[in-house]
Amino acid sequence: MTTELVREELHASVSDPASASMNFLNEVSSRFPDAISLAAGRPYEGFHSTDDLHRYLRTYLDHLERLGLDADQRQRQLLQYGRTNGYLGPLIARMLAQDEGIEVPEQAVMVTTGAQEAMVVALRGLCAGPGDVVLAVEPCYVGFTGAARLLGIEVVPVPETADGLDPETVLAVARAVRADGRRPRALYLVPSFANPSGASMPVPARRRLLEVAAEADLLLLEDDPYGLFGLDEAPRPALKALDTGQRVIYLGSFAKSCFPGARIGFLVADQAVIDRQGRRTLLAEELSTVKSLLTVNTSPVAQALVGGFLVESGCSLRTAAKEKIQFYRENLRTLLATLERSFADQPRVRWNAPDGGFFAVVDVPLTADESLLEISGRDYGVLWTPMSFFHGGDGGRRALRLSCSALEPAQIEEGVRRLARLVRDRAEPR
């Protein structure tokens, strides 16, 4: 007799609808391959080719040779198990200083297998007891909430406004959690061009949030995958760049600036950790034990690819990404302008106008759920993401997220026109 398992007896993350949303979107895309996907938040594929891989590897090997590593040492660094926290700390620390004004020692940098692993490592390391919870912006990137569910960590939502998180709301939620006998350990947010909302916090709110974090004894998990891609050159400093009290753990990724196939992210945790004997270390060094039990170490070959990219760019992503920045700016402008034209005759349809990033949110006069997405892909040839995927409760049921990052401008225009036909045909009566 073959073994049969009861699905309900598996961990909740296996069947949790929110955690399964990324798999659902991939499955829908594969079933409707001819549909224009305004759902995918991946970067545009025209910026890199497989030929780049050889060049980046060669550049990084040359870099190691200049550092004084002999041939055996260079080979060993790429082909053997490596240092748990990775080899790119010096290059990433230099990049952060040049591009973001973030000054941290290289020992505060952990190289991870994508930013997703950085989230898991941070969550597992910070939340030690049953009363420890994390706060998170809502709507929230499903990768973070899914990681918390996987670890059995409660996520307490903090509702987002059109201008991102309101610091006073954060303070009120943190105080309410403490009054309930639980300990809020950290707050997760994307302060610049958030996924999914596209919202971005004004600089005064960022400064006030750091004050609130100190008042509420919170760490801030700042996720910054889109900060490069503003519509203009207005200063939008990372929270970590404003952080004078080591309240911010910074989560970064090379998926958008380099390419996602390398699966290289990083975590910056320069907080001091003191043991009972008074010995001091950095949080990133302490978290290496958690990472070692997840992935042992991040692929040294993948690190070398990104290392070559960094060396080639002089450790400045802003310099290396100039063409990408212009492309994504044009795409977002195209998306917003096409929404204006395509929905001019549908006053019940509204959308936000982010000042950067990959995403916009559209409110529609119908339930934007998985069933409608099936109809949209099959009958109208366009895919999008239900905003309900990013809410823990019943929020977002009549809204959808559009992504403009992976397409040419003409495809964005046609995709929005198809979406407008769907909404026009299926709008619920007033």
SULZI-V519658 format. One record per residue. RES is the residue in one letter. PHI is phi in whole degrees, 0 to 359 (999 if undefined). Layout:
# SULZI-V519658
res = (RES | RES)
phi = (PHI | PHI)
This chain:
# SULZI-V519658
res = (M | T | T | E | L | V | R | E | E | L | H | A | S | V | S | D | P | A | S | A | S | M | N | F | L | N | E | V | S | S | R | F | P | D | A | I | S | L | A | A | G | R | P | Y | E | G | F | H | S | T | D | D | L | H | R | Y | L | R | T | Y | L | D | H | L | E | R | L | G | L | D | A | D | Q | R | Q | R | Q | L | L | Q | Y | G | R | T | N | G | Y | L | G | P | L | I | A | R | M | L | A | Q | D | E | G | I | E | V | P | E | Q | A | V | M | V | T | T | G | A | Q | E | A | M | V | V | A | L | R | G | L | C | A | G | P | G | D | V | V | L | A | V | E | P | C | Y | V | G | F | T | G | A | A | R | L | L | G | I | E | V | V | P | V | P | E | T | A | D | G | L | D | P | E | T | V | L | A | V | A | R | A | V | R | A | D | G | R | R | P | R | A | L | Y | L | V | P | S | F | A | N | P | S | G | A | S | M | P | V | P | A | R | R | R | L | L | E | V | A | A | E | A | D | L | L | L | L | E | D | D | P | Y | G | L | F | G | L | D | E | A | P | R | P | A | L | K | A | L | D | T | G | Q | R | V | I | Y | L | G | S | F | A | K | S | C | F | P | G | A | R | I | G | F | L | V | A | D | Q | A | V | I | D | R | Q | G | R | R | T | L | L | A | E | E | L | S | T | V | K | S | L | L | T | V | N | T | S | P | V | A | Q | A | L | V | G | G | F | L | V | E | S | G | C | S | L | R | T | A | A | K | E | K | I | Q | F | Y | R | E | N | L | R | T | L | L | A | T | L | E | R | S | F | A | D | Q | P | R | V | R | W | N | A | P | D | G | G | F | F | A | V | V | D | V | P | L | T | A | D | E | S | L | L | E | I | S | G | R | D | Y | G | V | L | W | T | P | M | S | F | F | H | G | G | D | G | G | R | R | A | L | R | L | S | C | S | A | L | E | P | A | Q | I | E | E | G | V | R | R | L | A | R | L | V | R | D | R | A | E | P | R)
phi = (999 | 283 | 284 | 235 | 251 | 273 | 301 | 293 | 268 | 279 | 301 | 302 | 295 | 294 | 246 | 297 | 300 | 294 | 294 | 273 | 295 | 293 | 298 | 298 | 296 | 297 | 293 | 296 | 298 | 290 | 280 | 234 | 294 | 271 | 287 | 283 | 263 | 266 | 265 | 287 | 266 | 282 | 287 | 294 | 277 | 280 | 274 | 221 | 223 | 296 | 297 | 296 | 300 | 298 | 294 | 297 | 298 | 296 | 298 | 290 | 298 | 298 | 298 | 296 | 296 | 295 | 283 | 102 | 282 | 280 | 300 | 295 | 293 | 296 | 296 | 296 | 297 | 273 | 253 | 250 | 306 | 234 | 301 | 305 | 276 | 92 | 253 | 268 | 310 | 298 | 290 | 292 | 299 | 294 | 300 | 297 | 294 | 289 | 272 | 240 | 68 | 263 | 254 | 221 | 289 | 299 | 291 | 275 | 257 | 246 | 273 | 239 | 277 | 76 | 293 | 299 | 295 | 301 | 296 | 297 | 299 | 296 | 299 | 295 | 289 | 275 | 267 | 257 | 234 | 294 | 269 | 279 | 230 | 241 | 266 | 210 | 305 | 231 | 291 | 230 | 307 | 292 | 296 | 284 | 297 | 295 | 297 | 296 | 298 | 301 | 268 | 73 | 257 | 288 | 250 | 258 | 286 | 238 | 296 | 270 | 257 | 298 | 255 | 83 | 290 | 270 | 303 | 291 | 294 | 302 | 298 | 295 | 294 | 298 | 294 | 296 | 296 | 295 | 297 | 273 | 89 | 252 | 246 | 283 | 273 | 202 | 239 | 263 | 203 | 242 | 289 | 244 | 58 | 298 | 258 | 257 | 279 | 81 | 292 | 221 | 281 | 297 | 300 | 301 | 293 | 297 | 295 | 293 | 298 | 295 | 295 | 298 | 300 | 291 | 297 | 266 | 53 | 248 | 268 | 249 | 265 | 269 | 261 | 227 | 277 | 242 | 301 | 290 | 253 | 282 | 286 | 215 | 262 | 303 | 292 | 229 | 297 | 299 | 305 | 296 | 290 | 263 | 275 | 262 | 245 | 53 | 269 | 253 | 260 | 260 | 251 | 234 | 210 | 257 | 296 | 271 | 274 | 253 | 202 | 288 | 296 | 288 | 55 | 244 | 234 | 202 | 231 | 245 | 225 | 262 | 292 | 282 | 240 | 240 | 268 | 295 | 272 | 88 | 288 | 247 | 224 | 263 | 302 | 301 | 291 | 293 | 288 | 299 | 296 | 298 | 298 | 298 | 275 | 270 | 228 | 66 | 199 | 286 | 314 | 296 | 294 | 296 | 299 | 296 | 299 | 291 | 300 | 297 | 299 | 293 | 299 | 297 | 268 | 67 | 60 | 232 | 294 | 297 | 287 | 293 | 261 | 303 | 296 | 295 | 302 | 295 | 298 | 290 | 299 | 297 | 296 | 294 | 299 | 298 | 301 | 293 | 293 | 289 | 301 | 299 | 287 | 285 | 250 | 301 | 264 | 234 | 294 | 278 | 265 | 227 | 211 | 270 | 231 | 300 | 262 | 164 | 89 | 249 | 231 | 221 | 245 | 243 | 270 | 232 | 274 | 194 | 280 | 265 | 246 | 298 | 295 | 293 | 297 | 301 | 297 | 299 | 291 | 285 | 260 | 240 | 68 | 215 | 242 | 208 | 243 | 298 | 292 | 299 | 299 | 258 | 243 | 280 | 250 | 263 | 291 | 74 | 291 | 242 | 212 | 219 | 259 | 249 | 247 | 241 | 277 | 266 | 244 | 281 | 305 | 296 | 291 | 299 | 299 | 292 | 298 | 293 | 299 | 295 | 298 | 298 | 295 | 301 | 294 | 299 | 288 | 241 | 302 | 286 | 301 | 297)
